[in-house]
Amino acid sequence: MMLLMMVVTMAIGAVIYFIAVYPEQWQLKKSQAKHPDKFPWAEEWRIKHLGLEKPKGHEELGLSDEHPEITTLLEFNAHLMEGEERFCDMSFVIHPEGTVSGGLGGDFDTASPHKNHVLSCSFEGNTDPSKVFHDDYGDDRSKLFFIAVGNFRDLITDFETNEVGLKSGVVYLVGWLTPDMKATGKLHMTTDKRSQEIYTWEAQGKESEGFFPLLDILSELQQ
Protein backbone atom coordinates (compact mmCIF):
# COMPACT_ATOMS: atom_id res chain seq x y z
CA MET A 1 0.00 0.00 0.00
CA MET A 2 2.83 2.34 0.89
CA LEU A 3 4.52 1.58 -2.45
CA LEU A 4 1.30 2.36 -4.34
CA MET A 5 0.96 5.70 -2.55
CA MET A 6 4.55 6.56 -3.45
CA VAL A 7 3.95 5.75 -7.13
CA VAL A 8 0.77 7.86 -7.21
CA THR A 9 2.53 10.76 -5.48
CA MET A 10 5.41 10.61 -7.96
CA ALA A 11 2.97 10.55 -10.91
CA ILE A 12 1.07 13.56 -9.60
CA GLY A 13 4.35 15.36 -9.00
CA ALA A 14 5.48 14.67 -12.57
CA VAL A 15 2.25 16.15 -13.96
CA ILE A 16 2.55 19.24 -11.77
CA TYR A 17 6.19 19.67 -12.82
CA PHE A 18 5.27 19.42 -16.52
CA ILE A 19 2.51 22.02 -16.14
CA ALA A 20 4.82 24.38 -14.27
CA VAL A 21 7.82 24.03 -16.58
CA TYR A 22 6.00 23.67 -19.89
CA PRO A 23 2.74 25.64 -19.49
CA GLU A 24 2.47 26.52 -23.18
CA GLN A 25 2.81 22.88 -24.29
CA TRP A 26 0.30 21.81 -21.64
CA GLN A 27 -2.30 24.33 -22.79
CA LEU A 28 -1.69 23.42 -26.43
CA LYS A 29 -2.18 19.74 -25.71
CA LYS A 30 -5.40 20.43 -23.80
CA SER A 31 -6.71 22.61 -26.63
CA GLN A 32 -5.91 20.03 -29.29
CA ALA A 33 -7.54 17.24 -27.25
CA LYS A 34 -10.84 19.14 -27.49
CA HIS A 35 -10.67 19.13 -31.30
CA PRO A 36 -9.45 15.68 -32.36
CA ASP A 37 -11.00 16.07 -35.84
CA LYS A 38 -8.56 18.94 -36.45
CA PHE A 39 -5.61 17.37 -34.61
CA PRO A 40 -5.68 13.58 -35.18
CA TRP A 41 -2.65 12.97 -32.95
CA ALA A 42 -5.01 13.72 -30.05
CA GLU A 43 -6.60 10.36 -30.88
CA GLU A 44 -3.44 8.29 -31.32
CA TRP A 45 -4.75 6.06 -28.56
CA ARG A 46 -7.23 4.63 -31.08
CA ILE A 47 -4.34 3.13 -33.08
CA LYS A 48 -3.93 -0.36 -31.66
CA HIS A 49 -0.32 -1.11 -32.58
CA LEU A 50 0.87 1.97 -30.63
CA GLY A 51 -0.42 0.39 -27.41
CA LEU A 52 -1.37 3.70 -25.79
CA GLU A 53 -3.59 4.02 -22.75
CA LYS A 54 -7.21 4.83 -23.57
CA PRO A 55 -8.91 7.84 -21.96
CA LYS A 56 -10.73 7.22 -18.70
CA GLY A 57 -14.35 6.30 -19.34
CA HIS A 58 -13.83 5.24 -22.95
CA GLU A 59 -16.23 2.49 -23.96
CA GLU A 60 -14.88 -0.05 -26.44
CA LEU A 61 -17.57 -0.86 -28.99
CA GLY A 62 -17.68 -3.56 -31.63
CA LEU A 63 -19.13 -3.45 -35.13
CA SER A 64 -22.88 -2.95 -35.36
CA ASP A 65 -25.33 -4.21 -37.99
CA GLU A 66 -25.32 -0.70 -39.48
CA HIS A 67 -21.58 -0.62 -40.13
CA PRO A 68 -20.04 -1.70 -43.47
CA GLU A 69 -19.39 -5.44 -43.60
CA ILE A 70 -15.83 -5.96 -44.83
CA THR A 71 -15.49 -9.56 -45.99
CA THR A 72 -12.51 -9.20 -48.33
CA LEU A 73 -9.40 -7.07 -48.68
CA LEU A 74 -10.49 -3.62 -49.88
CA GLU A 75 -8.23 -1.39 -51.95
CA PHE A 76 -8.56 2.41 -52.20
CA ASN A 77 -6.78 4.72 -54.63
CA ALA A 78 -7.23 8.45 -54.12
CA HIS A 79 -5.97 11.87 -55.18
CA LEU A 80 -4.84 14.07 -52.32
CA MET A 81 -6.33 17.52 -52.85
CA GLU A 82 -5.26 20.88 -51.42
CA GLY A 83 -8.29 22.96 -52.26
CA GLU A 84 -8.71 22.57 -56.02
CA GLU A 85 -5.07 21.59 -56.53
CA ARG A 86 -4.04 17.94 -56.81
CA PHE A 87 -1.01 17.19 -54.62
CA CYS A 88 -0.23 13.50 -55.18
CA ASP A 89 -1.73 10.01 -55.21
CA MET A 90 -2.36 7.71 -52.28
CA SER A 91 -3.19 4.02 -51.95
CA PHE A 92 -4.28 2.01 -48.94
CA VAL A 93 -6.10 -1.18 -48.02
CA ILE A 94 -8.51 -2.16 -45.29
CA HIS A 95 -8.37 -5.79 -44.16
CA PRO A 96 -11.45 -7.75 -43.05
CA GLU A 97 -10.15 -7.75 -39.47
CA GLY A 98 -9.91 -3.93 -39.55
CA THR A 99 -6.20 -3.35 -40.17
CA VAL A 100 -5.39 -0.34 -42.38
CA SER A 101 -2.10 0.06 -44.27
CA GLY A 102 -0.90 2.10 -47.20
CA GLY A 103 1.24 4.94 -48.42
CA LEU A 104 1.67 7.87 -50.76
CA GLY A 105 4.34 9.67 -52.68
CA GLY A 106 6.56 9.49 -55.72
CA ASP A 107 8.54 11.99 -57.79
CA PHE A 108 6.26 14.80 -58.94
CA ASP A 109 5.94 18.56 -59.51
CA THR A 110 3.38 20.97 -58.09
CA ALA A 111 2.28 24.03 -60.04
CA SER A 112 1.52 26.49 -57.26
CA PRO A 113 4.02 26.89 -55.73
CA HIS A 114 6.27 25.47 -58.46
CA LYS A 115 8.22 22.75 -56.69
CA ASN A 116 9.47 19.23 -57.20
CA HIS A 117 8.78 16.63 -54.52
CA VAL A 118 10.45 13.28 -53.97
CA LEU A 119 8.05 12.03 -51.32
CA SER A 120 7.87 8.72 -49.53
CA CYS A 121 5.43 7.80 -46.79
CA SER A 122 3.79 4.70 -45.36
CA PHE A 123 1.24 4.34 -42.59
CA GLU A 124 -0.55 1.70 -40.52
CA GLY A 125 -3.63 1.75 -38.35
CA ASN A 126 -7.08 0.30 -37.92
CA THR A 127 -10.81 0.84 -37.94
CA ASP A 128 -12.51 1.89 -34.71
CA PRO A 129 -16.29 1.35 -34.39
CA SER A 130 -16.25 3.24 -31.08
CA LYS A 131 -16.13 6.63 -32.79
CA VAL A 132 -19.53 7.78 -34.09
CA PHE A 133 -19.86 10.12 -37.06
CA HIS A 134 -21.64 13.35 -36.19
CA ASP A 135 -22.58 16.42 -38.22
CA ASP A 136 -25.31 19.07 -38.26
CA TYR A 137 -27.88 16.38 -39.08
CA GLY A 138 -26.98 14.27 -36.04
CA ASP A 139 -25.29 10.89 -35.59
CA ASP A 140 -24.72 8.45 -38.43
CA ARG A 141 -23.84 5.05 -37.02
CA SER A 142 -23.56 3.46 -40.46
CA LYS A 143 -20.14 5.07 -41.08
CA LEU A 144 -17.04 3.25 -39.87
CA PHE A 145 -14.11 5.35 -38.64
CA PHE A 146 -10.47 4.48 -39.33
CA ILE A 147 -7.16 6.10 -38.45
CA ALA A 148 -3.54 5.37 -39.33
CA VAL A 149 -0.15 6.90 -38.58
CA GLY A 150 3.27 6.82 -40.21
CA ASN A 151 6.33 8.84 -41.14
CA PHE A 152 7.03 10.86 -44.25
CA ARG A 153 10.16 12.17 -45.94
CA ASP A 154 9.99 14.82 -48.65
CA LEU A 155 12.95 16.11 -50.65
CA ILE A 156 11.75 19.46 -52.02
CA THR A 157 13.28 21.52 -54.81
CA ASP A 158 11.95 25.07 -55.11
CA PHE A 159 12.26 26.10 -58.79
CA GLU A 160 11.78 29.78 -57.97
CA THR A 161 14.61 30.03 -55.43
CA ASN A 162 16.67 26.98 -56.53
CA GLU A 163 16.73 25.86 -52.90
CA VAL A 164 16.66 22.18 -51.98
CA GLY A 165 15.50 21.01 -48.57
CA LEU A 166 14.52 17.85 -46.76
CA LYS A 167 11.28 17.83 -44.80
CA SER A 168 10.27 14.95 -42.54
CA GLY A 169 7.62 14.30 -39.94
CA VAL A 170 4.50 12.36 -39.05
CA VAL A 171 1.47 11.67 -41.21
CA TYR A 172 -2.05 10.79 -40.08
CA LEU A 173 -4.73 9.27 -42.28
CA VAL A 174 -8.30 9.59 -41.01
CA GLY A 175 -11.48 8.60 -42.78
CA TRP A 176 -15.00 7.25 -42.75
CA LEU A 177 -16.22 4.21 -44.66
CA THR A 178 -19.87 3.94 -45.74
CA PRO A 179 -21.83 0.71 -46.29
CA ASP A 180 -21.38 1.06 -50.07
CA MET A 181 -17.60 0.98 -49.45
CA LYS A 182 -16.95 4.60 -50.31
CA ALA A 183 -14.38 6.33 -48.10
CA THR A 184 -13.77 10.02 -47.51
CA GLY A 185 -11.34 11.75 -45.20
CA LYS A 186 -8.22 13.81 -44.68
CA LEU A 187 -4.50 13.31 -44.55
CA HIS A 188 -2.53 15.44 -42.06
CA MET A 189 1.23 16.02 -42.34
CA THR A 190 3.06 17.67 -39.46
CA THR A 191 6.65 18.18 -38.37
CA ASP A 192 5.97 19.43 -34.85
CA LYS A 193 2.31 18.66 -33.98
CA ARG A 194 1.65 22.39 -34.02
CA SER A 195 1.45 23.43 -37.65
CA GLN A 196 0.22 21.00 -40.31
CA GLU A 197 -0.68 20.54 -43.95
CA ILE A 198 -4.11 19.02 -44.57
CA TYR A 199 -5.26 17.27 -47.74
CA THR A 200 -8.75 15.96 -48.50
CA TRP A 201 -9.48 12.78 -50.41
CA GLU A 202 -12.25 10.38 -51.41
CA ALA A 203 -12.15 6.94 -52.97
CA GLN A 204 -14.35 4.02 -53.88
CA GLY A 205 -13.22 0.74 -52.38
CA LYS A 206 -12.81 -2.29 -54.60
CA GLU A 207 -11.84 -5.89 -54.01
CA SER A 208 -8.08 -6.01 -53.99
CA GLU A 209 -6.08 -8.19 -56.35
CA GLY A 210 -3.08 -7.95 -54.04
CA PHE A 211 -0.94 -5.79 -56.36
CA PHE A 212 -0.08 -2.26 -55.28
CA PRO A 213 2.26 -0.49 -57.74
CA LEU A 214 2.35 2.74 -55.71
CA LEU A 215 3.28 0.89 -52.51
CA ASP A 216 6.05 -0.96 -54.38
CA ILE A 217 7.47 2.39 -55.54
CA LEU A 218 7.36 3.74 -51.98
CA SER A 219 9.24 0.70 -50.69
CA GLU A 220 12.02 1.40 -53.19
CA LEU A 221 12.16 5.11 -52.24
CA GLN A 222 12.50 4.33 -48.54
CA GLN A 223 15.39 1.90 -48.99
C-alpha distance (Angstrom), angle and dihedral (degrees) to the residues before:
residue distance angle dihedral
M1 . . .
M2 3.78 . .
L3 3.81 90.2 .
L4 3.81 91.1 51.5
M5 3.80 91.4 51.2
M6 3.80 90.2 50.6
V7 3.82 91.7 51.2
V8 3.82 91.9 48.9
T9 3.81 91.4 47.5
M10 3.80 91.3 50.3
A11 3.82 91.3 48.9
I12 3.80 92.4 50.5
G13 3.79 90.0 47.0
A14 3.80 91.2 52.0
V15 3.81 91.2 52.5
I16 3.80 92.2 48.3
Y17 3.81 90.5 48.3
F18 3.82 91.6 50.9
I19 3.81 92.0 49.9
A20 3.80 91.8 48.2
V21 3.81 97.1 45.3
Y22 3.80 99.2 35.2
P23 3.83 105.5 29.7
E24 3.81 94.3 150.8
Q25 3.82 93.3 53.0
W26 3.80 90.4 45.7
Q27 3.80 93.0 52.8
L28 3.80 91.3 44.8
K29 3.79 91.7 52.0
K30 3.81 91.6 48.8
S31 3.80 91.4 48.9
Q32 3.79 93.4 49.1
A33 3.82 91.8 47.7
K34 3.82 88.5 61.5
H35 3.82 91.1 56.6
P36 3.82 107.2 41.4
D37 3.82 91.8 157.1
K38 3.81 88.0 64.5
F39 3.81 96.3 37.3
P40 3.83 108.6 35.5
W41 3.81 93.3 -177.5
A42 3.81 85.4 73.1
E43 3.81 85.4 70.9
E44 3.80 99.0 44.9
W45 3.79 87.0 121.3
R46 3.82 87.8 74.8
I47 3.81 90.2 65.7
K48 3.79 104.4 91.6
H49 3.79 101.2 -157.0
L50 3.83 90.8 58.1
G51 3.81 89.5 63.7
L52 3.81 94.8 -147.4
E53 3.78 124.3 165.1
K54 3.79 113.9 -97.8
P55 3.81 120.3 -126.0
K56 3.78 116.6 -90.8
G57 3.79 110.7 -90.5
H58 3.80 95.6 20.2
E59 3.79 111.6 148.6
E60 3.80 115.8 -146.1
L61 3.80 109.1 -138.8
G62 3.78 129.8 -170.0
L63 3.79 129.4 -143.8
S64 3.78 116.1 -64.1
D65 3.81 129.6 -149.2
E66 3.81 88.0 -102.2
H67 3.80 95.3 58.4
P68 3.83 122.5 92.3
E69 3.79 112.3 -86.3
I70 3.80 107.9 -130.9
T71 3.80 108.2 -162.6
T72 3.80 99.7 157.6
L73 3.79 139.0 30.5
L74 3.81 107.5 -74.0
E75 3.79 122.3 -151.9
F76 3.82 124.8 -157.2
N77 3.80 127.4 -169.1
A78 3.79 117.2 -173.2
H79 3.80 144.0 169.2
L80 3.78 114.3 -124.9
M81 3.79 107.9 -134.0
E82 3.81 129.8 -159.8
G83 3.77 100.2 -166.1
E84 3.80 104.7 -55.6
E85 3.81 93.0 -22.1
R86 3.80 121.0 97.7
F87 3.81 111.1 -133.2
C88 3.81 105.6 -179.1
D89 3.80 143.9 -51.3
M90 3.78 128.2 -82.4
S91 3.80 134.0 -166.2
F92 3.78 130.3 -169.9
V93 3.78 141.2 157.3
I94 3.78 134.6 -142.0
H95 3.81 116.0 -149.4
P96 3.82 123.0 -145.6
E97 3.81 89.8 -110.4
G98 3.83 90.2 55.4
T99 3.81 102.5 -100.7
V100 3.82 114.9 144.3
S101 3.81 123.6 -158.5
G102 3.77 135.9 160.9
G103 3.76 147.6 109.5
L104 3.77 148.6 -141.5
G105 3.75 140.5 -146.4
G106 3.77 144.1 75.3
D107 3.80 135.6 160.6
F108 3.80 109.8 -54.2
D109 3.81 145.5 139.8
T110 3.79 128.8 -123.8
A111 3.79 121.1 -149.3
S112 3.79 101.8 -148.8
P113 2.95 107.4 60.6
H114 3.81 94.5 17.1
K115 3.79 103.8 -125.3
N116 3.77 141.0 138.4
H117 3.80 118.8 -129.8
V118 3.78 129.0 -162.7
L119 3.78 96.7 -171.0
S120 3.77 130.7 176.7
C121 3.78 126.1 177.3
S122 3.78 138.8 153.4
F123 3.79 130.3 -177.7
E124 3.80 141.4 -173.2
G125 3.77 133.4 -163.4
N126 3.77 143.8 118.6
T127 3.77 148.2 -113.0
D128 3.80 118.5 -89.0
P129 3.84 118.3 -160.5
S130 3.81 89.7 -173.4
K131 3.80 92.8 78.8
V132 3.81 113.2 79.0
F133 3.80 122.0 -152.5
H134 3.79 112.7 -120.2
D135 3.80 132.9 -179.7
D136 3.80 138.3 149.5
Y137 3.81 89.7 -64.7
G138 3.80 93.6 55.6
D139 3.80 133.8 -111.1
D140 3.78 123.4 -13.5
R141 3.79 109.6 -165.4
S142 3.80 93.3 179.0
K143 3.82 92.1 76.6
L144 3.79 118.6 87.2
F145 3.81 118.0 -145.9
F146 3.80 123.4 -141.5
I147 3.79 134.0 179.5
A148 3.80 134.2 -175.2
V149 3.79 136.6 178.8
G150 3.79 135.3 -157.9
N151 3.78 145.5 139.7
F152 3.77 129.6 -87.8
R153 3.79 134.8 -159.9
D154 3.79 121.6 -165.5
L155 3.80 125.3 -175.3
I156 3.81 103.8 -160.2
T157 3.80 127.7 -164.7
D158 3.81 115.0 -167.8
F159 3.83 107.3 -151.2
E160 3.81 92.4 -164.3
T161 3.81 96.4 55.1
N162 3.84 99.0 21.1
E163 3.80 88.1 -130.0
V164 3.80 121.2 145.9
G165 3.79 121.7 -157.8
L166 3.77 140.4 167.6
K167 3.79 118.3 -130.6
S168 3.80 122.6 -172.0
G169 3.77 136.7 169.1
V170 3.78 146.2 112.0
V171 3.78 128.3 -43.7
Y172 3.81 127.8 -157.7
L173 3.78 125.2 -163.3
V174 3.81 116.0 -161.6
G175 3.77 127.7 174.2
W176 3.77 151.2 145.4
L177 3.79 125.7 -122.1
T178 3.81 120.4 -152.4
P179 3.82 126.2 -152.5
D180 3.83 90.1 -101.2
M181 3.84 87.4 59.3
K182 3.78 96.2 -110.0
A183 3.81 114.7 141.5
T184 3.79 129.9 -160.8
G185 3.77 130.2 176.4
K186 3.78 150.0 109.5
L187 3.76 138.7 -80.8
H188 3.82 117.4 -144.1
M189 3.81 123.1 -160.8
T190 3.79 119.0 -169.8
T191 3.79 137.2 166.8
D192 3.80 98.1 -168.5
K193 3.85 108.3 14.4
R194 3.79 88.0 -112.0
S195 3.78 106.9 77.1
Q196 3.80 120.8 29.8
E197 3.78 145.8 175.0
I198 3.80 115.1 -127.9
Y199 3.80 126.6 -159.1
T200 3.79 127.1 -175.1
W201 3.78 124.7 -143.2
E202 3.80 143.7 170.6
A203 3.78 131.7 -168.3
Q204 3.77 142.2 172.3
G205 3.77 113.7 -124.2
K206 3.78 119.7 -129.0
E207 3.77 134.5 -178.2
S208 3.77 106.7 -84.1
E209 3.79 122.9 -122.4
G210 3.79 90.2 -160.4
F211 3.82 96.2 -110.4
F212 3.78 118.7 114.4
P213 3.83 112.7 176.0
L214 3.82 93.6 179.6
L215 3.81 92.5 51.9
D216 3.82 90.1 49.1
I217 3.82 89.7 54.0
L218 3.81 90.9 49.4
S219 3.80 91.0 51.7
E220 3.80 89.6 55.2
L221 3.83 92.4 47.6
Q222 3.80 92.4 52.1
Q223 3.80 95.0 51.2
